[in-house]
Amino acid sequence: MAKKNIIELQNPFICAGYVSPRYFCDRTEETEELIANMKNGRNTTLISPRRIGKTGLIKNAFYQLKREDKDAVCIYLDIFPTKNQHDFVQLLGTAIAQHVLSVEQKAMKKLLEFFGSWRPLFTADPVTGAPSVSVSIEPTQSEMTLKAIFNYLNQSKHPVYIAIDEFQQITYYPETGTEALLRSYIQFAPNVHFIFSGSKLRLMAQMFNSPERPFYQSTASMGLNPLHEEIYYDFARRFFEGKKGNLTQSAFHYIYQRFDGITWNVQQILNRLFETSKQVDSEQQVNEAIQHIINQNGMQYETLMSFLTDNQLSLLKAIAKADYVESPQSNEFIRQYDLPSPSSIKTALTTLLDKEMVYQDTKGYFVYDRFLNLWLKR
């Protein structure tokens, strides 16, 4: 049997996507739990803030499942860009068609015969030349197509695993019955196992913990905390030692503490340090890497600020300067940062939370993008 090609990266600190377990840090217990849920017919709700590593965990679990069973069908889709039920069905249809195309092109004919109303568009990746397909579905056919998709999946001779990321997005659809419609098909699809992943804790909790909602207590629940600092350090140190360099524990501790262990932020800094230095042993080196990243993102942040109202921008700056705010509508906070009335702050805060520019945890409200937080402080 031919050996599977092993991808070797020039820079091992991935800032987006998933390559293989070699470049994926820890999450051993979480991966095992997720796989056990899927294998034993338990759909899973995975909830955590953005940039902690939900997508990486899902794809790592899929990687392990495919390694155990090459015929397993693993489909991942991020529905954050979808605006309505039609967008969702079309994205799901495209993901299924792309999977079929990647596994066996001959099966594509059978798929398109099954879905006679689909209008496929075949293209090739401009860089790799790999075939790609997307499908177009008539808006009036969305509900019928969704039913047909589940009929198709139920006929699979192999286990099907589907991860729907940013699942709370369906609560914004203008169609009020999408949750109930999905639930009605999912409960009669014993061969199809789901991961419902989301970053908006309040919305996800309402969807799966409220007795009046269709998905009430229908899944096993999982949450993600930041990676353990010592495990993360050992993971990072080995790559620096692999190029005959070194990353001191004190330097890594400074990175980890400054960014509260948020995986995406830490990876960005390690990526930059791995590119520029063999020996990383000082806070100054880390600060230079941070400054470089902030400067790179400056134009993006300026554009982002241009879409905010004066009240939203004033509140965002104030929260950044304070780091954490227990009560943004308090008179003390408003006076300290010369903000408008509590009612105006409440409106602005709701928008910033909805845009996920501000996040709330047990300590209070804070600017979630820590690089943006530092940029605002300047």
LUMPA-727865 format. One record per atom (N, C-alpha, C): x, z, y. Coordinates in steps of 0.1 Angstrom, whole numbers, padded with zeros to 4 digits, always signed. Atoms other than C-alpha are relative to their C-alpha. Last residue first. Layout:
BEGIN
XZY/...
//
This chain:
BEGIN
-0010+0005-0010/-0030+0212+0534/-0006-0003+0013/-0007-0011-0007/-0055+0234+0516/+0010-0005+0010/+0009-0005-0010/-0076+0203+0508/+0007+0012+0008/+0001+0010-0010/-0047+0187+0489/-0008+0005+0012/-0013-0001-0007/-0041+0219+0469/+0000-0010+0012/+0000-0013-0006/-0078+0220+0458/+0013+0002+0009/+0008+0001-0012/-0077+0183+0451/+0000+0013+0008/-0008+0008-0009/-0048+0189+0427/-0008-0002+0013/-0010-0009-0007/-0068+0218+0412/+0010-0008+0009/-0012+0008+0000/-0098+0196+0405/+0011+0007+0007/-0005+0001+0013/-0124+0223+0399/+0013-0009-0002/-0002+0015+0001/-0128+0235+0434/+0006-0003-0013/-0014+0005-0003/-0140+0271+0429/+0000-0015-0001/+0000+0014-0002/-0172+0292+0427/+0014-0004+0004/+0006+0005-0013/-0173+0327+0413/+0001-0015+0000/-0006-0005-0012/-0155+0349+0388/-0006-0005+0013/+0004-0014-0002/-0179+0343+0359/+0007+0007+0012/-0003-0008+0012/-0176+0306+0363/-0003+0014+0003/+0002-0015+0000/-0189+0281+0388/+0003+0006-0014/+0004-0005+0013/-0176+0246+0395/-0002+0015+0001/-0001-0014+0000/-0172+0226+0427/-0006+0005-0013/-0012-0003-0008/-0164+0189+0427/+0002+0015+0001/-0011-0007+0007/-0188+0185+0398/+0013+0001+0008/-0011+0010+0000/-0210+0161+0418/+0012+0005-0008/+0006+0011+0008/-0240+0183+0409/+0011-0011-0001/+0001-0004+0014/-0220+0214+0420/-0005-0012-0009/-0013+0000+0005/-0211+0197+0453/+0001+0004-0015/-0005+0014+0001/-0247+0187+0459/+0014+0000-0006/+0008+0007+0011/-0261+0222+0452/+0006-0014-0003/-0005-0005+0012/-0234+0237+0474/-0006-0006-0012/-0013+0006+0002/-0244+0215+0503/+0006+0004-0013/+0002+0014+0002/-0280+0226+0501/+0013-0007-0004/+0006+0002+0014/-0271+0262+0497/-0002-0014-0003/-0010-0002+0011/-0247+0260+0526/-0006-0002-0014/-0008+0012+0000/-0274+0245+0549/+0011+0001-0011/+0009+0010+0006/-0298+0274+0539/+0008-0014-0001/+0001-0001+0015/-0270+0299+0546/-0008-0011-0007/+0009-0010+0005/-0265+0285+0581/+0000+0001-0015/+0014+0000-0006/-0234+0265+0592/-0009+0011-0007/+0009+0009+0007/-0198+0275+0584/-0014+0000+0005/+0008+0006-0010/-0172+0291+0606/-0009-0011-0006/-0004+0014+0000/-0148+0299+0577/-0009-0009+0010/-0014+0001+0001/-0148+0337+0581/+0004-0015+0001/-0007-0003-0013/-0183+0338+0595/+0015-0003-0001/+0004+0010-0010/-0198+0319+0565/+0007+0003+0013/-0007+0013+0003/-0179+0340+0540/-0003-0010+0011/-0014-0002-0002/-0190+0373+0556/+0008-0013-0002/-0003+0001-0014/-0226+0361+0560/+0015+0002+0002/+0000-0014-0007/-0229+0355+0523/+0004-0002+0015/+0010-0001-0010/-0240+0320+0512/+0000+0013+0007/-0002+0009-0012/-0208+0312+0494/-0010+0001+0011/+0013+0003-0006/-0211+0343+0472/+0002-0009+0012/+0011-0006+0008/-0183+0350+0447/-0014-0004+0006/+0011-0005-0008/-0159+0325+0462/-0011+0006-0008/+0012-0004+0007/-0126+0317+0444/-0010+0006+0010/-0003+0001+0015/-0096+0298+0458/-0012+0003-0008/+0003-0013+0006/-0105+0309+0494/+0004+0001-0015/-0009-0010-0007/-0088+0279+0510/-0002+0014-0006/-0013+0002+0003/-0105+0256+0485/+0010+0010+0006/-0001-0005+0014/-0139+0272+0489/+0015-0002-0004/+0000-0015+0000/-0136+0267+0527/+0002+0006-0014/-0013-0004-0005/-0125+0230+0523/+0001+0016+0000/-0010+0003+0010/-0155+0223+0501/+0014+0005+0004/+0001-0010+0011/-0179+0241+0525/+0011-0003-0011/-0004-0014-0006/-0167+0221+0555/+0000+0010-0011/-0014+0000-0001/-0169+0188+0534/+0005+0014+0006/-0006+0000+0013/-0204+0195+0523/+0015+0001+0001/+0002-0013+0006/-0215+0204+0558/+0006+0001-0014/-0008-0010-0007/-0200+0174+0574/-0001+0013-0007/+0005-0003-0014/-0216+0151+0548/+0010+0010+0006/+0007-0013-0002/-0195+0138+0519/-0005+0002+0014/+0014+0000+0005/-0188+0102+0510/-0007+0013+0002/+0008+0008-0009/-0157+0100+0533/-0014-0001-0005/+0005-0008-0011/-0142+0129+0513/-0009-0008+0010/+0010-0010+0005/-0139+0108+0482/-0006+0008+0011/+0013+0008+0002/-0121+0080+0501/-0011+0009-0005/+0006+0003-0013/-0096+0106+0514/-0013-0008-0001/+0007-0012-0005/-0091+0120+0479/-0006-0003+0014/+0012-0002+0008/-0083+0085+0465/-0008+0012+0005/+0010+0010-0005/-0059+0079+0493/-0013+0001-0007/+0005-0003-0014/-0041+0112+0486/-0010-0010+0005/+0015+0000+0000/-0039+0108+0448/-0006+0001+0014/+0006+0011+0007/-0003+0097+0447/-0015-0001+0001/-0003+0011-0009/+0007+0123+0473/-0006-0013-0006/+0010-0001-0011/-0010+0150+0451/+0002-0012+0010/+0013+0003+0005/+0009+0138+0421/-0010+0001+0011/+0000+0014+0002/+0043+0138+0439/-0014-0004-0005/+0001+0007-0013/+0036+0173+0453/-0001-0016-0002/+0014-0002-0006/+0029+0186+0419/-0002-0007+0012/+0009+0009+0008/+0061+0171+0405/-0014+0001+0005/-0003+0014-0004/+0081+0186+0434/-0009-0009-0008/+0006+0002-0013/+0065+0220+0428/+0002-0015+0005/+0014+0001+0003/+0075+0219+0391/-0008-0003+0013/+0002+0013+0007/+0111+0211+0400/-0015-0002-0003/-0002+0011-0010/+0111+0239+0426/-0003-0013-0007/+0013+0002-0006/+0096+0264+0400/+0001-0012+0010/+0003-0007-0013/+0128+0260+0380/-0014-0003+0006/-0002-0014+0000/+0140+0253+0345/-0003+0007+0013/+0010-0006-0010/+0132+0218+0336/+0001+0015-0001/+0000-0015-0001/+0162+0201+0320/-0010+0004+0010/-0003-0004+0013/+0158+0164+0310/-0001+0016-0001/-0010-0010+0002/+0140+0154+0342/+0002+0003-0015/-0011-0002-0010/+0121+0126+0358/+0011+0009-0004/-0005+0013-0006/+0097+0111+0332/+0013+0002+0008/-0007+0006+0012/+0093+0144+0312/+0006-0013+0005/-0013-0006+0003/+0086+0161+0345/+0007-0006-0011/-0009+0003-0011/+0058+0136+0355/+0014+0006-0003/-0003+0015+0000/+0041+0138+0321/+0010-0004+0011/-0010+0002+0011/+0044+0176+0321/+0004-0015-0001/-0013-0005-0005/+0027+0177+0355/+0010-0002-0011/-0005+0009-0011/-0002+0154+0344/+0014+0005+0005/-0006+0012+0005/-0005+0173+0311/+0005-0009+0011/-0013-0003+0006/-0009+0206+0328/+0006-0012-0005/-0010-0003-0011/-0037+0192+0351/+0014+0003-0006/-0002+0013-0008/-0056+0176+0322/+0011+0003+0010/-0009+0009+0008/-0052+0207+0299/+0003-0012+0009/+0009+0012+0002/-0066+0233+0323/+0009-0012-0005/+0000+0006+0013/-0043+0262+0316/-0009-0012-0002/+0009-0006+0009/-0053+0281+0347/-0001-0006-0014/+0012+0009+0003/-0036+0256+0369/-0009+0006-0010/+0004+0006-0012/-0010+0279+0385/-0012-0008-0001/+0007-0010-0008/-0008+0300+0354/-0005-0006+0013/+0012-0004+0007/+0001+0271+0331/-0008+0010+0009/+0010+0011+0001/+0026+0255+0354/-0014+0005-0005/+0004+0002-0014/+0044+0288+0362/-0010-0011+0001/+0009-0011-0004/+0044+0297+0325/-0005-0002+0014/+0013+0004+0006/+0060+0263+0317/-0011+0010+0004/+0005+0012-0007/+0088+0270+0341/-0014-0004-0005/+0004-0004-0014/+0093+0305+0327/-0006-0011+0008/+0013-0006+0001/+0093+0292+0291/-0005+0005+0014/-0001-0014+0001/+0121+0268+0299/-0014+0006+0000/+0011-0005-0009/+0117+0231+0292/+0000+0015-0002/+0005-0013+0001/+0149+0217+0277/-0011+0002+0010/+0002-0007-0013/+0166+0184+0271/-0006+0014-0003/-0011-0008-0003/+0181+0166+0241/-0001+0007+0014/-0009+0009-0008/+0154+0140+0241/+0012+0007+0005/-0001+0012+0007/+0136+0158+0212/+0008-0011+0008/-0011-0002+0008/+0142+0191+0230/+0003-0013-0008/-0012+0000-0009/+0119+0179+0257/+0012+0002-0008/-0002+0013-0005/+0093+0170+0231/+0012-0001+0009/-0006+0008+0011/+0097+0203+0212/+0002-0014+0005/-0015-0002+0001/+0092+0223+0244/+0006-0010-0010/-0007+0007-0010/+0057+0208+0250/+0015+0001-0001/+0003+0014+0001/+0042+0219+0217/+0008-0008+0010/-0008+0004+0012/+0060+0253+0218/-0003-0015-0002/-0015+0001-0003/+0046+0258+0253/+0008-0005-0011/-0002+0012-0009/+0010+0249+0243/+0015-0002+0004/+0001+0012+0009/+0012+0274+0214/+0002-0013+0008/-0012+0000+0008/+0025+0301+0238/-0001-0013-0010/-0012+0003-0008/-0002+0294+0264/+0012-0002-0009/-0008-0012-0001/-0032+0292+0241/+0013-0003+0006/-0009-0002+0011/-0052+0261+0250/+0008+0013+0001/-0013+0007-0001/-0079+0265+0275/+0009+0003-0012/-0008-0007-0010/-0113+0276+0261/+0013-0007+0002/-0015+0001+0000/-0137+0253+0243/+0006+0008+0011/-0005+0000-0014/-0173+0260+0233/+0015-0002-0001/-0014-0002-0002/-0192+0252+0201/+0004+0000+0015/-0006+0000-0013/-0228+0254+0191/+0015+0003+0000/-0009-0011+0000/-0245+0244+0158/+0007-0001+0014/-0014+0003+0002/-0275+0222+0164/+0008+0013-0001/-0001+0010+0010/-0313+0221+0164/+0015-0003-0004/-0006-0006+0012/-0318+0254+0182/+0001-0010-0012/-0001-0015+0001/-0341+0237+0208/+0005+0004-0014/-0012-0003+0008/-0334+0199+0208/+0002+0015-0002/+0000+0006+0013/-0370+0190+0219/+0012+0004-0009/-0007+0013+0001/-0371+0215+0248/+0001-0005-0014/+0009+0011-0003/-0398+0242+0252/+0006-0014-0001/+0010+0003+0011/-0378+0268+0233/-0009-0012+0003/+0013-0002-0005/-0349+0265+0257/-0010-0003-0010/+0004-0014+0002/-0315+0269+0241/-0014+0003+0005/-0002-0005+0014/-0304+0233+0234/-0005+0014-0002/+0004+0010+0010/-0315+0214+0266/+0000+0006-0014/+0014+0002-0001/-0313+0244+0289/-0005-0009-0011/+0006-0012+0006/-0278+0253+0277/-0015-0001+0000/-0001+0000+0014/-0267+0217+0283/-0007+0012-0007/+0009+0010+0006/-0281+0217+0318/+0001-0001-0015/+0014-0004-0002/-0265+0250+0327/-0010-0010-0006/+0004-0011+0008/-0231+0242+0312/-0015+0003+0001/+0008-0008-0009/-0226+0208+0328/-0007+0011-0008/-0008-0008-0009/-0197+0195+0308/-0008+0008+0009/+0004+0000-0014/-0214+0180+0278/+0009+0010+0008/-0011-0007-0009/-0208+0170+0242/-0005-0001+0014/+0005+0002-0013/-0236+0162+0216/+0010+0008+0010/-0006-0010-0009/-0219+0157+0183/-0006-0003+0014/-0003+0001-0014/-0241+0139+0158/+0008+0012+0006/-0003-0014-0005/-0244+0133+0121/+0005-0001+0014/-0007+0002-0013/-0261+0102+0106/+0001+0014+0006/-0013+0005+0002/-0269+0103+0069/+0008-0002+0013/-0008-0009+0007/-0299+0126+0072/+0015-0005-0002/-0012+0008+0003/-0315+0105+0099/+0010+0009-0007/+0003+0007+0012/-0351+0119+0101/+0012-0010-0003/+0004-0009+0010/-0343+0146+0126/-0003-0007-0013/-0012-0007+0006/-0323+0121+0147/-0004+0009-0012/-0007+0009+0009/-0353+0098+0152/+0011+0007-0007/+0009+0005+0010/-0377+0123+0167/+0007-0009-0010/+0001-0010+0010/-0349+0140+0186/-0009-0004-0012/-0012-0001+0007/-0341+0108+0204/-0001+0010-0012/-0001+0012+0008/-0377+0103+0214/+0013+0000-0008/+0009-0001+0012/-0381+0139+0225/+0001-0013-0009/-0004-0011+0009/-0350+0138+0247/-0009+0000-0012/-0012+0005+0007/-0359+0103+0262/+0004+0011-0010/+0001-0003+0014/-0395+0113+0271/+0012-0003-0008/+0000-0014+0003/-0392+0117+0309/+0000+0003-0015/+0009-0002+0011/-0380+0082+0316/+0000+0014-0004/+0014+0000-0006/-0364+0083+0351/-0010+0002-0011/+0007+0013+0002/-0331+0093+0334/-0014+0001+0006/+0002+0006-0013/-0314+0124+0349/-0008-0014-0001/+0010-0008-0008/-0319+0146+0319/-0002-0006+0013/+0014+0004+0003/-0302+0119+0298/-0010+0007+0008/+0004+0011-0009/-0269+0127+0316/-0014-0005-0003/+0009-0005-0010/-0267+0160+0298/-0005-0011+0009/+0014+0001+0005/-0251+0142+0269/-0010+0004+0010/+0008-0002-0012/-0218+0139+0287/-0015-0002-0003/-0006-0008-0010/-0203+0126+0255/-0008+0000+0013/+0006+0004-0013/-0224+0113+0226/+0006+0009+0011/-0002-0010-0011/-0204+0116+0194/-0005-0006+0013/+0001+0006-0014/-0217+0096+0164/+0002+0012+0010/-0002-0011-0010/-0207+0102+0128/+0000-0006+0014/-0001+0005-0014/-0221+0079+0101/+0002+0012+0009/+0004-0009-0010/-0215+0086+0064/+0002-0005+0014/-0011-0010-0004/-0212+0055+0043/-0005+0010+0010/-0004-0006+0013/-0238+0033+0025/+0011+0011+0002/-0014+0000+0003/-0255+0027+0058/+0004+0006-0013/-0003+0009+0012/-0292+0020+0056/+0015+0000-0003/+0005-0007+0012/-0300+0050+0079/+0003-0008-0013/-0010-0010+0003/-0278+0034+0106/-0004+0007-0013/-0012+0007+0005/-0300+0002+0106/+0010+0011-0004/+0003+0006+0013/-0332+0022+0108/+0012-0007-0006/+0000-0011+0010/-0317+0043+0136/-0004-0006-0014/-0013-0005+0002/-0308+0011+0155/+0001+0011-0010/-0006+0010+0009/-0343-0004+0149/+0015+0005-0002/+0006-0002+0014/-0359+0027+0165/+0007-0009-0010/-0005-0013+0004/-0336+0024+0195/-0005+0003-0014/-0014+0002+0004/-0344-0013+0197/+0006+0013-0005/+0000+0006+0013/-0381-0006+0198/+0014-0002-0005/+0004-0010+0010/-0376+0019+0226/-0001-0006-0014/-0009-0012+0002/-0354-0004+0246/-0005+0009-0011/-0002-0002+0014/-0374-0037+0242/+0008+0013-0004/+0013-0003+0006/-0389-0038+0277/+0002+0002-0015/+0005-0014-0003/-0354-0035+0291/-0013+0003-0007/+0010+0001-0010/-0342-0067+0272/-0005+0015+0003/+0013-0003+0005/-0310-0059+0254/-0010-0001+0011/+0009-0001-0011/-0275-0073+0261/-0014+0001-0007/+0014+0005+0003/-0248-0067+0236/-0009+0002+0012/+0010-0009-0006/-0210-0063+0240/-0014-0007-0002/+0014+0004-0001/-0183-0076+0218/-0008+0009+0008/+0009-0010-0006/-0145-0074+0216/-0014-0006+0001/+0013+0004-0003/-0118-0093+0197/-0009+0012+0005/+0009-0005+0010/-0082-0081+0200/-0015-0004+0004/+0007+0011+0007/-0061-0104+0221/-0010+0005-0010/-0003+0000+0014/-0038-0075+0230/-0006-0011-0008/-0014-0005+0003/-0035-0080+0267/+0003-0001-0015/-0009+0008-0006/-0066-0100+0278/+0015+0003-0003/-0008-0008-0009/-0088-0083+0252/+0011-0008+0006/-0013-0005+0006/-0109-0110+0237/+0007+0008+0011/-0011+0002-0009/-0146-0117+0244/+0013+0004-0008/-0013-0002+0006/-0178-0121+0225/+0011-0003+0009/-0010+0007-0008/-0211-0116+0243/+0013+0003-0006/-0014-0005+0001/-0240-0107+0220/+0009-0009+0010/-0008+0012-0005/-0277-0113+0229/+0015+0005+0001/-0012-0002-0007/-0297-0089+0208/+0007-0013+0004/+0001+0001-0014/-0333-0097+0200/+0013+0002+0008/+0002+0014-0005/-0327-0106+0164/-0001-0001+0015/+0005-0002-0014/-0312-0072+0156/-0002-0014+0006/+0009-0012+0000/-0310-0074+0118/-0006+0002+0014/+0012+0004+0007/-0296-0110+0120/-0010+0012+0000/+0008+0008-0010/-0271-0098+0146/-0013-0005-0006/+0005-0009-0011/-0259-0071+0122/-0009-0007+0009/+0011-0008+0006/-0257-0095+0092/-0006+0009+0011/+0011+0009+0001/-0236-0119+0113/-0012+0007-0005/+0006+0002-0013/-0213-0091+0124/-0012-0009-0001/+0012-0008-0001/-0207-0081+0088/-0007-0002+0013/+0011+0006+0007/-0183-0110+0085/-0013+0007+0001/+0007+0010-0008/-0162-0096+0112/-0011-0007-0007/+0002+0012+0009/-0154-0065+0091/-0008-0010+0008/-0002-0003+0014/-0141-0032+0106/-0001-0013-0009/-0013-0005+0003/-0135-0040+0142/+0003+0002-0015/-0010+0011-0003/-0166-0062+0146/+0014+0004-0004/+0001+0010+0010/-0188-0035+0130/+0010-0011+0001/-0006-0006+0013/-0174-0009+0153/-0001-0010-0011/-0014+0000-0001/-0180-0031+0183/+0007+0006-0012/-0004+0014+0002/-0216-0038+0173/+0016-0001+0000/+0002+0004+0014/-0222-0001+0170/+0005-0014-0004/-0010-0008+0007/-0207+0007+0204/-0001-0003-0015/-0014+0006-0001/-0226-0022+0219/+0010+0008-0008/+0000+0012+0008/-0259-0009+0205/+0013-0007+0001/-0001-0004+0014/-0252+0026+0218/+0000-0013-0009/-0014-0005+0002/-0244+0012+0253/+0001+0004-0015/-0009+0011+0000/-0276-0009+0253/+0015+0004-0003/+0002+0008+0012/-0297+0020+0242/+0010-0012-0001/-0004-0008+0012/-0283+0043+0269/-0001-0009-0013/-0014-0001+0000/-0286+0017+0297/+0006+0007-0013/-0005+0013+0004/-0322+0011+0287/+0015-0001-0001/+0001+0001+0014/-0329+0048+0288/+0005-0013-0005/+0013+0000+0006/-0317+0051+0323/+0000-0002-0015/+0009-0005-0010/-0287+0056+0346/-0015+0001-0005/+0013+0005+0002/-0258+0053+0322/-0010+0006+0010/+0004+0011-0009/-0223+0059+0336/-0014-0005-0001/+0000-0004-0014/-0220+0094+0320/-0004-0012+0009/+0012+0005-0007/-0230+0080+0286/-0001+0004+0015/+0002-0008-0012/-0196+0083+0270/-0011-0005+0008/+0004+0007-0012/-0197+0068+0235/-0002+0011+0011/+0000-0008-0012/-0179+0076+0203/-0005-0007+0012/+0003+0007-0012/-0186+0061+0169/+0000+0010+0012/-0002-0009-0011/-0171+0071+0136/-0002-0007+0013/+0003+0006-0013/-0183+0053+0105/+0001+0010+0011/+0009-0008-0009/-0166+0067+0074/-0002-0008+0013/+0012+0007-0002/-0151+0039+0052/-0010+0008+0009/-0003+0012-0009/-0115+0051+0055/-0013-0007+0003/+0009+0010+0005/-0125+0085+0041/+0000-0012+0009/+0006-0004+0013/-0100+0113+0044/-0009-0010-0006/-0012-0001+0009/-0079+0096+0071/-0005+0004-0014/-0003+0014+0005/-0112+0085+0088/+0012+0000-0009/+0011+0005+0008/-0124+0121+0090/+0004-0014-0006/-0001-0007+0013/-0090+0133+0103/-0011-0005-0010/-0013+0004+0006/-0090+0107+0131/+0001+0006-0014/+0003+0013+0005/-0127+0115+0139/+0012-0006-0007/+0009-0003+0012/-0118+0152+0143/-0003-0014-0007/-0009-0006+0011/-0089+0142+0166/-0008+0002-0013/-0008+0012+0006/-0113+0119+0185/+0010+0005-0010/+0009+0009+0007/-0137+0148+0191/+0007-0011-0007/+0004-0007+0012/-0110+0172+0201/-0009-0009-0009/-0011+0000+0010/-0095+0147+0225/-0003+0007-0013/-0001+0014+0006/-0129+0141+0241/+0011+0000-0010/+0011+0003+0010/-0135+0179+0245/+0002-0014-0007/-0005+0006+0012/-0100+0186+0260/-0011-0003-0010/-0005-0010+0009/-0103+0210+0289/+0005-0006-0013/-0015+0000+0000/-0106+0182+0315/+0006+0011-0008/-0008+0012+0001/-0143+0187+0322/+0015+0004-0001/-0003+0008-0012/-0159+0221+0316/+0008-0013-0003/-0011-0006-0008/-0170+0231+0281/+0002-0008+0013/+0001-0002-0015/-0199+0225+0258/+0012+0006+0005/-0013-0004-0004/-0199+0210+0222/+0000+0001+0016/-0001+0000-0015/-0233+0209+0206/+0013+0005+0005/-0007-0010-0008/-0230+0201+0169/-0002-0003+0015/-0004+0006-0013/-0251+0184+0143/+0006+0011+0009/+0004-0008-0012/-0249+0203+0110/+0004-0008+0012/+0012+0003-0005/-0250+0180+0079/-0005+0008+0012/+0011-0008+0006/-0223+0196+0059/-0013-0002+0007/+0001+0003+0015/-0196+0170+0066/-0012+0007-0006/+0004+0014+0003/-0203+0171+0103/-0002-0003-0014/+0013+0002-0005/-0202+0209+0107/-0005-0014-0004/+0009-0007+0009/-0171+0211+0086/-0015-0001+0004/+0001+0008+0012/-0154+0185+0107/-0009+0006-0010/+0007+0012-0003/-0162+0204+0139/-0002-0009-0012/+0014-0004-0002/-0151+0237+0125/-0008-0013+0002/+0005-0003+0013/-0118+0222+0112/-0015+0003+0001/+0001+0012+0007/-0111+0206+0146/-0006+0002-0014/+0012+0008-0005/-0119+0238+0164/-0002-0013-0007/+0013-0007+0005/-0096+0258+0141/-0012-0008+0005/+0001+0001+0014/-0067+0233+0146/-0013+0006-0005/+0015+0002+0002/-0072+0229+0184/-0002-0001-0015/+0008-0010+0006/-0034+0226+0185/-0014-0004-0003/-0004-0013+0002/-0019+0200+0208/-0010+0009-0006/+0012-0009-0003/-0025+0164+0203/+0003+0014-0003/+0001-0002-0015/+0004+0140+0206/-0012+0008+0004/-0014-0003-0005/+0014+0141+0169/-0001+0003+0015/-0003-0015-0001/-0023+0143+0160/+0014+0004+0005/-0002-0005+0014/-0027+0106+0170/+0002+0015+0001/-0009+0009+0008/-0033+0084+0200/+0000+0005-0014/-0005-0007+0012/-0061+0099+0222/+0008-0010-0008/+0001+0006+0013/-0072+0089+0257/+0005+0008-0011/+0013+0006+0003/-0060+0099+0291/+0000-0006-0014/+0009-0005-0011/-0031+0120+0305/-0014-0006-0002/+0010+0009-0003/-0009+0118+0274/-0010+0006+0011/+0011-0009-0007/+0022+0139+0275/-0011-0010+0005/+0009-0005+0009/+0044+0120+0249/-0012+0008+0006/+0003-0013-0006/+0061+0097+0273/-0011+0006-0008/-0012-0003-0008/+0078+0068+0256/-0002+0013+0007/+0002+0002-0015/+0051+0068+0230/+0013+0004+0007/-0009-0009-0007/+0056+0062+0193/-0001-0003+0015/-0003+0003-0015/+0027+0047+0175/+0009+0011+0005/-0001-0013-0008/+0029+0050+0137/+0004-0004+0014/-0010+0000-0011/+0019+0017+0119/-0002+0014+0008/+0007+0001-0013/+0000+0025+0087/+0010+0001+0011/+0001-0012-0009/+0021+0020+0057/-0006-0003+0013/-0008+0000-0012/+0014-0009+0034/-0003+0012+0008/+0009+0000-0012/+0000+0000+0000/+0009+0000+0012/
//
